[in-house]
Amino acid sequence: MTPDPKRVVLAYSGGLDTSVILRWLIERYRCDVVAFCADLGQGEELIPVRDKAMRTGAVAVHIVDLREEFVRDFIFPMLRANAVYEGAYLLGTSIARPLIARAQVEVAAKEGADAVAHGATGKGNDQVRFELTYAALAPQLRVIAPWREWELDSRTSLIEFARRHDIPVPVTVERPYSTDRNLFHISYEGGVLEDPWAEPPAKMFQLTSDPEAAPDVPLTLEIAFERGDPIAVDGERLGPAALLTRLNRLGGEHGIGRVDLVENRFVGMKSRGVYETPGGTILHAARRALESITLDREVLHLRDSLVTRYAEMIYYGFWFSPERLILQSLMDDCARDVTGTARVKLYKGAVTVTGRRAPRSLYRT
């Protein structure tokens, strides 16, 4: 019989699920719980996290700033591959999970923990993404997935548990849909969104203006790339996180990047997700325009034939797999000549390419 863990590092966000899980772990296993929170650009959401975790019973809290690493080492490599899942999803949640899980096992090593825990449900993709990373990087750690163990079987029951234990949570019975936010996007699922015919509430969106209410005057941007990675906006060189933040703001003002789709989960179910990815949508359009004049036809077609498989690897949680690393080498090699500038126009939810130039352009007049 496996002994109960003595010290658990929980991937903690301060939201409903992980707030309840923190208290549940303490009561169920009589163990110390260390709360780990990755700062991936959630912004104001992180302000109350440390205090909430300690008041809920954590013996320690680690908030690790991963924003620059997230954009530079995860988002940008994914963008080099033009990864899009099922034609629409830019993988904002999927790409964050391997970084969170990797940082979590690093905290576990520092804390001398013998287990890690996550708040992913037994029906979703995130349980696979977290646990594949744990298995790849720290197979000796026990993995606790409360959603596969406890008797709390609905969001309403979690809210009731939280109220009984005086745990403050930002979710109510009346508004139960969940969100996941980072520097690349924000996602919404559950609650009223479970009906695929129901239109998302207008007040739900946080990053983007309603395209119909966006400015009547278009905004033109020039985005410079070097070896496939964006480096400047309108001539101003910016670091990865700052550049994405800038494009998120500008794109959001013009209603760029809203997506509503029903996707096929790794576990076999269909799930509706609504996403806002303003900066990523702009970068995809700009980079693709630059590729059109810098990549050889056969190279471009070969690369594109592998994009679906690459996107599936990220969506399914295989970021640290040898096959993803092999494909990444090919994607990076394809991007070596993608240096130049693309000009795009933002107008009422649409990104339109209006120009592209490159020092090693293959286009001839």
C-alpha positions as CSV (number, residue, x, y, z in Angstrom):
1,M,0.0,0.0,0.0
2,T,1.4,3.4,-1.0
3,P,2.0,5.6,2.1
4,D,0.3,8.9,2.2
5,P,2.4,11.9,1.0
6,K,4.0,14.1,3.6
7,R,4.6,17.2,1.6
8,V,2.7,18.1,-1.6
9,V,3.3,20.9,-4.0
10,L,0.0,22.0,-5.5
11,A,-0.3,23.9,-8.8
12,Y,-2.4,26.7,-7.3
13,S,-4.2,29.6,-9.0
14,G,-6.4,30.9,-6.2
15,G,-9.5,30.1,-8.2
16,L,-12.3,27.8,-7.1
17,D,-10.9,24.4,-7.9
18,T,-7.4,24.8,-6.5
19,S,-8.6,26.8,-3.4
20,V,-10.9,23.9,-2.5
21,I,-8.2,21.3,-3.4
22,L,-5.6,22.9,-1.0
23,R,-7.9,22.5,2.0
24,W,-9.1,19.0,0.8
25,L,-5.5,17.8,0.6
26,I,-4.8,18.9,4.1
27,E,-7.9,17.1,5.4
28,R,-7.6,14.0,3.3
29,Y,-3.9,13.3,3.7
30,R,-2.9,15.2,6.8
31,C,0.1,16.5,4.9
32,D,1.9,19.8,4.4
33,V,0.8,21.6,1.3
34,V,3.0,24.0,-0.6
35,A,1.1,26.3,-3.0
36,F,2.9,27.0,-6.3
37,C,1.6,29.7,-8.7
38,A,3.2,30.5,-12.0
39,D,3.0,34.1,-13.1
40,L,2.3,33.8,-16.8
41,G,0.7,37.3,-17.1
42,Q,-2.5,36.9,-15.1
43,G,-2.0,40.4,-13.9
44,E,-4.2,41.5,-11.0
45,E,-5.3,38.0,-10.3
46,L,-2.0,37.3,-8.5
47,I,-2.3,40.0,-6.0
48,P,-4.4,38.1,-3.4
49,V,-3.0,34.6,-4.2
50,R,-0.3,34.5,-1.5
51,D,-2.6,35.6,1.3
52,K,-5.4,33.4,0.2
53,A,-3.2,30.3,0.1
54,M,-1.8,30.9,3.5
55,R,-5.3,31.6,5.0
56,T,-6.5,28.4,3.4
57,G,-3.7,26.4,5.1
58,A,-0.6,26.3,2.9
59,V,2.7,26.0,4.8
60,A,4.5,27.9,2.0
61,V,3.7,29.8,-1.2
62,H,5.9,30.1,-4.3
63,I,4.9,32.6,-6.9
64,V,7.4,32.4,-9.8
65,D,7.6,35.0,-12.5
66,L,7.8,33.0,-15.8
67,R,6.4,35.6,-18.2
68,E,9.6,36.2,-20.2
69,E,10.4,32.5,-20.4
70,F,6.8,31.7,-21.3
71,V,6.9,33.9,-24.4
72,R,10.5,33.4,-25.4
73,D,10.8,29.6,-24.9
74,F,7.3,28.3,-25.4
75,I,5.1,30.8,-27.3
76,F,7.7,31.9,-29.9
77,P,8.8,28.3,-30.7
78,M,5.2,27.4,-31.2
79,L,4.6,30.4,-33.4
80,R,7.6,29.4,-35.6
81,A,5.6,26.3,-36.4
82,N,2.4,28.2,-37.1
83,A,0.6,25.8,-34.8
84,V,-3.2,26.0,-34.8
85,Y,-5.4,23.2,-33.5
86,E,-8.4,22.2,-35.6
87,G,-8.1,25.3,-37.7
88,A,-8.9,27.9,-35.0
89,Y,-7.4,27.3,-31.5
90,L,-4.0,29.0,-31.0
91,L,-3.2,26.8,-28.1
92,G,-2.9,29.4,-25.4
93,T,-3.8,27.1,-22.5
94,S,-2.1,24.0,-24.0
95,I,1.3,25.7,-24.3
96,A,1.2,27.0,-20.7
97,R,0.8,23.7,-19.0
98,P,4.2,22.1,-19.7
99,L,6.0,25.2,-18.3
100,I,3.8,25.3,-15.2
101,A,4.3,21.6,-14.6
102,R,8.1,21.9,-15.1
103,A,8.4,24.8,-12.7
104,Q,6.2,22.9,-10.2
105,V,8.5,19.9,-10.1
106,E,11.4,22.3,-9.6
107,V,9.7,23.7,-6.6
108,A,9.0,20.2,-5.4
109,A,12.7,19.5,-5.5
110,K,13.5,22.6,-3.5
111,E,10.9,21.9,-0.9
112,G,11.8,18.2,-0.6
113,A,8.2,17.2,-1.5
114,D,7.2,13.7,-2.3
115,A,4.1,14.5,-4.3
116,V,2.6,17.0,-6.7
117,A,-1.1,17.8,-7.2
118,H,-3.1,19.6,-9.9
119,G,-6.7,20.8,-10.3
120,A,-7.4,19.4,-13.7
121,T,-10.7,17.5,-14.0
122,G,-10.9,13.8,-15.0
123,K,-12.7,14.8,-18.3
124,G,-10.3,17.4,-19.6
125,N,-7.0,17.8,-21.4
126,D,-5.0,19.4,-18.6
127,Q,-4.7,16.3,-16.5
128,V,-2.8,14.7,-19.4
129,R,-0.6,17.7,-20.0
130,F,0.4,18.0,-16.4
131,E,1.0,14.3,-15.8
132,L,2.9,13.7,-19.0
133,T,5.3,16.5,-17.9
134,Y,5.6,15.1,-14.4
135,A,6.4,11.7,-15.9
136,A,9.0,13.1,-18.2
137,L,10.8,15.3,-15.7
138,A,10.2,13.8,-12.2
139,P,8.8,10.2,-12.5
140,Q,9.6,9.6,-8.8
141,L,6.9,12.0,-7.6
142,R,3.5,10.8,-6.6
143,V,0.7,12.5,-8.6
144,I,-2.5,13.5,-6.8
145,A,-5.5,14.4,-9.0
146,P,-8.3,15.2,-6.6
147,W,-11.0,15.3,-9.3
148,R,-10.4,11.6,-9.8
149,E,-10.6,10.9,-6.1
150,W,-13.1,13.0,-4.2
151,E,-16.9,13.0,-4.0
152,L,-17.2,16.7,-5.0
153,D,-18.8,16.2,-8.4
154,S,-19.9,19.6,-9.6
155,R,-18.9,23.3,-9.4
156,T,-21.9,23.9,-7.1
157,S,-20.6,21.3,-4.6
158,L,-17.2,23.0,-4.7
159,I,-18.7,26.4,-4.1
160,E,-20.6,24.9,-1.1
161,F,-17.4,23.3,0.2
162,A,-15.6,26.7,-0.1
163,R,-18.3,28.5,1.8
164,R,-18.3,25.9,4.6
165,H,-14.6,26.4,5.0
166,D,-14.6,30.2,4.6
167,I,-12.6,30.1,1.4
168,P,-13.2,33.2,-0.7
169,V,-13.6,32.3,-4.4
170,P,-14.4,34.5,-7.4
171,V,-17.1,32.2,-8.7
172,T,-20.8,32.2,-7.9
173,V,-23.6,29.7,-8.6
174,E,-25.2,32.2,-10.9
175,R,-22.0,32.7,-13.0
176,P,-20.2,29.3,-13.0
177,Y,-18.2,29.4,-16.3
178,S,-14.4,29.2,-15.7
179,T,-11.6,31.2,-17.2
180,D,-7.9,30.6,-17.7
181,R,-5.7,33.7,-18.4
182,N,-2.1,34.2,-19.3
183,L,0.0,36.5,-21.4
184,F,-1.1,34.8,-24.6
185,H,-4.8,34.5,-24.2
186,I,-7.8,34.0,-22.0
187,S,-10.2,31.1,-22.3
188,Y,-13.8,30.5,-21.1
189,E,-15.6,27.3,-20.7
190,G,-18.4,25.6,-18.8
191,G,-21.6,27.0,-17.4
192,V,-23.8,28.8,-20.0
193,L,-21.1,28.0,-22.6
194,E,-21.9,24.3,-22.5
195,D,-24.8,24.8,-24.8
196,P,-23.1,25.1,-28.2
197,W,-26.1,27.2,-29.5
198,A,-25.9,29.8,-26.7
199,E,-24.2,33.0,-27.7
200,P,-21.4,34.0,-25.2
201,P,-22.5,36.8,-22.9
202,A,-21.2,40.2,-24.2
203,K,-20.0,41.1,-20.7
204,M,-17.8,38.0,-20.5
205,F,-15.0,39.2,-22.7
206,Q,-12.0,40.8,-20.9
207,L,-9.3,41.4,-23.5
208,T,-11.1,42.5,-26.6
209,S,-13.6,45.1,-27.5
210,D,-16.8,44.1,-29.3
211,P,-15.7,44.3,-33.0
212,E,-18.9,46.1,-33.9
213,A,-18.0,48.8,-31.3
214,A,-14.3,48.9,-32.1
215,P,-12.8,52.2,-33.5
216,D,-14.0,53.3,-36.9
217,V,-10.5,54.2,-37.9
218,P,-8.2,51.3,-38.7
219,L,-4.8,50.9,-37.1
220,T,-1.7,50.0,-39.2
221,L,1.3,48.3,-37.6
222,E,4.7,47.1,-38.9
223,I,6.0,44.1,-37.2
224,A,9.7,43.1,-37.6
225,F,10.9,39.5,-37.4
226,E,14.3,37.9,-37.0
227,R,14.8,34.2,-37.8
228,G,11.0,33.7,-37.3
229,D,10.6,35.5,-34.0
230,P,9.0,39.0,-33.7
231,I,11.4,41.6,-32.4
232,A,9.9,45.0,-33.0
233,V,6.6,46.9,-33.4
234,D,6.6,50.1,-35.5
235,G,10.4,50.2,-35.3
236,E,10.6,49.9,-31.5
237,R,12.5,46.9,-30.5
238,L,10.8,45.1,-27.6
239,G,11.5,42.0,-25.4
240,P,9.2,39.0,-26.0
241,A,6.8,39.7,-23.1
242,A,6.7,43.4,-23.7
243,L,6.0,42.9,-27.4
244,L,3.2,40.5,-26.9
245,T,1.7,42.8,-24.2
246,R,1.8,45.7,-26.7
247,L,0.1,43.7,-29.4
248,N,-2.5,42.4,-27.0
249,R,-3.5,45.9,-26.0
250,L,-3.6,47.2,-29.6
251,G,-5.4,44.1,-30.9
252,G,-7.8,44.1,-28.0
253,E,-8.8,47.7,-28.7
254,H,-9.8,46.7,-32.3
255,G,-11.6,43.5,-31.4
256,I,-9.0,41.2,-32.7
257,G,-8.7,37.5,-31.7
258,R,-12.1,36.2,-30.6
259,V,-12.7,32.5,-31.3
260,D,-15.7,30.3,-30.4
261,L,-15.3,26.7,-31.3
262,V,-16.2,23.1,-30.3
263,E,-12.9,21.1,-30.2
264,N,-12.0,17.5,-29.8
265,R,-10.3,16.8,-26.5
266,F,-7.5,14.3,-26.2
267,V,-9.7,12.2,-23.9
268,G,-12.3,11.8,-26.7
269,M,-15.0,14.2,-25.7
270,K,-16.1,17.4,-27.5
271,S,-15.8,20.6,-25.6
272,R,-16.8,24.2,-26.4
273,G,-14.2,26.9,-25.7
274,V,-14.3,30.6,-26.3
275,Y,-10.9,32.3,-26.6
276,E,-9.4,35.8,-26.8
277,T,-5.9,35.9,-28.4
278,P,-5.4,39.4,-29.8
279,G,-1.6,39.5,-30.0
280,G,-1.2,35.9,-31.2
281,T,-3.7,36.4,-33.9
282,I,-1.8,39.5,-35.2
283,L,1.5,37.6,-35.0
284,H,0.1,34.6,-36.9
285,A,-1.1,36.8,-39.8
286,A,2.1,38.9,-39.9
287,R,4.5,35.9,-39.8
288,R,2.6,34.0,-42.4
289,A,2.8,37.0,-44.7
290,L,6.5,37.2,-44.3
291,E,6.9,33.4,-44.9
292,S,5.2,33.8,-48.2
293,I,8.2,35.7,-49.6
294,T,11.0,34.0,-47.6
295,L,10.3,30.3,-47.7
296,D,10.8,28.0,-50.7
297,R,7.6,26.4,-52.0
298,E,8.5,22.8,-51.2
299,V,9.9,23.8,-47.8
300,L,6.7,25.7,-47.0
301,H,4.5,22.9,-48.2
302,L,6.4,20.3,-46.2
303,R,6.4,22.4,-43.1
304,D,2.6,23.0,-43.5
305,S,2.0,19.3,-43.8
306,L,3.5,18.8,-40.4
307,V,1.8,21.6,-38.6
308,T,-1.3,19.6,-37.7
309,R,0.8,16.9,-36.1
310,Y,2.9,19.5,-34.2
311,A,-0.3,21.3,-33.0
312,E,-1.7,18.0,-31.7
313,M,1.5,17.3,-29.8
314,I,1.1,20.6,-27.9
315,Y,-2.7,20.1,-27.4
316,Y,-2.2,16.6,-26.1
317,G,0.6,17.5,-23.8
318,F,3.7,16.1,-25.5
319,W,5.8,19.2,-25.3
320,F,8.8,17.3,-23.7
321,S,8.5,14.3,-26.0
322,P,11.3,13.4,-28.4
323,E,9.1,13.6,-31.4
324,R,8.1,17.2,-30.6
325,L,11.7,18.1,-30.1
326,I,12.6,16.6,-33.5
327,L,9.8,18.5,-35.2
328,Q,10.8,21.7,-33.4
329,S,14.3,21.4,-35.0
330,L,12.7,21.2,-38.4
331,M,10.4,24.2,-37.7
332,D,13.3,26.3,-36.4
333,D,15.4,25.4,-39.5
334,C,12.5,26.5,-41.7
335,A,12.4,29.8,-39.9
336,R,16.0,30.8,-40.3
337,D,15.3,33.0,-43.3
338,V,12.1,34.5,-42.0
339,T,13.6,37.9,-41.3
340,G,11.9,41.1,-42.4
341,T,8.8,43.2,-41.8
342,A,5.1,42.6,-42.3
343,R,2.6,45.4,-42.3
344,V,-0.9,44.7,-41.0
345,K,-4.1,46.7,-40.6
346,L,-6.4,46.1,-37.6
347,Y,-10.1,47.0,-38.2
348,K,-13.2,45.8,-36.3
349,G,-12.0,42.3,-35.5
350,A,-10.1,41.7,-38.7
351,V,-6.3,41.5,-39.4
352,T,-5.5,42.4,-43.0
353,V,-1.9,42.1,-44.4
354,T,-1.1,45.2,-46.5
355,G,2.7,44.6,-47.1
356,R,5.7,42.5,-46.6
357,R,9.4,42.9,-47.2
358,A,12.6,40.9,-46.5
359,P,16.3,41.2,-47.2
360,R,16.3,37.6,-48.5
361,S,13.0,37.7,-50.3
362,L,12.4,35.1,-53.0
363,Y,9.8,37.3,-54.7
364,R,10.8,38.7,-58.0
365,T,9.0,41.4,-60.1
